[in-house]
Amino acid sequence: MIDFSPLWATMKEKGVTQYRLLQDGILDNRSLSALKHDKNVTLLTLEPLCKALDCTLDAIVRFTEDTENEKEEDAAH
């Protein structure tokens, strides 16, 4: 499972708000929503984010094991 919780911690640490990322054109509303809901995004979305935050991918995303519930939900779609 994709987990973007490190992103929010990195943003807080660097003093960068969601509003700023939108205003500076780093993210659009759709990408921000995907990040908030731990949905898939492309590297084309993550690269400018890393540049804006002066960080590497591991500071914004981590991968975790799917629980049985999540596996069943994925199979249903």
TORFITI-902070 format. One record per atom (N, C-alpha, C): x, y, z; residue in three letters. Coordinates in steps of 0.2 Angstrom, whole numbers, plus 5000, padded with zeros to 4 digits. Each point is the difference from the previous one (the first is absolute). Layout:
# TORFITI-902070
XYZALA...
***
This chain:
# TORFITI-902070
500449945000MET499650065000MET500450065000MET499850054996ILE500450075000ILE499850045006ILE500550035003ASP499850045006ASP500450074999ASP499650055000PHE500350074999PHE500150035007PHE499949975005SER500150045007SER500750035001SER500549974997PRO500650045001PRO500050074996PRO499650004995LEU500050074996LEU499750055005LEU499549995004TRP499750055004TRP500550025006TRP500449955002ALA500550015005ALA500650054997ALA500249984994THR500550044997THR499850074999THR499450014997MET499750064999MET500050055006MET499849975006LYS499950035006LYS500750025002LYS500549965000GLU500750015002GLU500350064996GLU499850004993LYS500350054996LYS499650074999LYS499449995004GLY499650065000GLY499650024993GLY499849944997VAL499750014993VAL499349985001VAL499550044998THR499349985000THR499749974994THR499549975000GLN499649974994GLN499950064996GLN499750065003TYR499950064996TYR500650024996TYR500550005003ARG500650024996ARG500249964994ARG499949935001LEU500249964995LEU499550014994LEU499450015001LEU499550024995LEU500150064997LEU500150055004GLN500250074997GLN500650004996GLN500549975002ASP500650004996ASP500049954994ASP499549964999GLY499949964994GLY500449935001GLY500249995006ILE500349935001ILE499549955000ILE499450015002LEU499549955000LEU499450034997LEU499549964997ASP499350024999ASP499649975005ASP499450025000ASN499549975005ASN499949935000ASN500049974994ARG499949934999ARG500649965003ARG500650024999SER500649975002SER500050015008SER499850055002LEU500050015008LEU499549965003LEU499449994997SER499549955002SER500249935000SER500449984995ALA500249935000ALA500549995005ALA500550055002LEU500549995005LEU499650005007LEU499550045001LYS499650005006LYS499749935001LYS499849974995HIS499749935001HIS500449944998HIS500750015000ASP500449954999ASP499949964993ASP499850044995LYS499949974994LYS500650004995LYS500049974995ASN500650004995ASN500150064997ASN500650035000VAL500250054996VAL500649994996VAL500250034995THR500649994996THR500650035002THR500649984998LEU500650035002LEU500050074997LEU499650024995LEU500050064997LEU499750055006LEU499649975004THR499750045006THR500550015005THR500349945002LEU500550005005LEU500650044999LEU500350004994GLU500650034999GLU500050085002GLU499550044997PRO500050075002PRO499950015008PRO499649955003LEU499950005007LEU500650005004LEU500449954998CYS500749995003CYS500450064999CYS500050034994LYS500450064999LYS499850065004LYS499350015001ALA499850055004ALA500149995007ALA500049945002LEU500249995008LEU500749985001LEU500450004995ASP500749995000ASP500149935004ASP499749954997CYS500049935004CYS500149954995CYS500049945002THR500049944996THR499349965001THR499949954996LEU499349975000LEU499949975007LEU500549975003ASP499849975007ASP499850055005ASP500150074998ALA499750055005ALA499350014999ALA499749984994ILE499350014999ILE499549944999ILE500349944999VAL499649944999VAL500449945003VAL499649955002ARG500249945002ARG499549954998ARG500249945000PHE499649944998PHE499949955006PHE499449985001THR499849965005THR499749944998THR500049945004GLU499649944998GLU499350025000GLU499649974995ASP499350005000ASP499749965005ASP499550025003THR499649965005THR499649954996THR499749955003GLU499649954997GLU499350044997GLU499850055004ASN499450044998ASN500250044994ASN500550034999GLU500250044995GLU500149964993GLU500349945001LYS500049954995LYS499449984997LYS499549995004GLU499349984998GLU499750064997GLU500150065002GLU499750064997GLU500350014993GLU500649994999ASP500350014994ASP499849944995ASP499949945002ALA499749954996ALA499350014998ALA499650045004ALA499350014998ALA500050054995ALA500550044999HIS500050064995HIS500249974993HIS
***
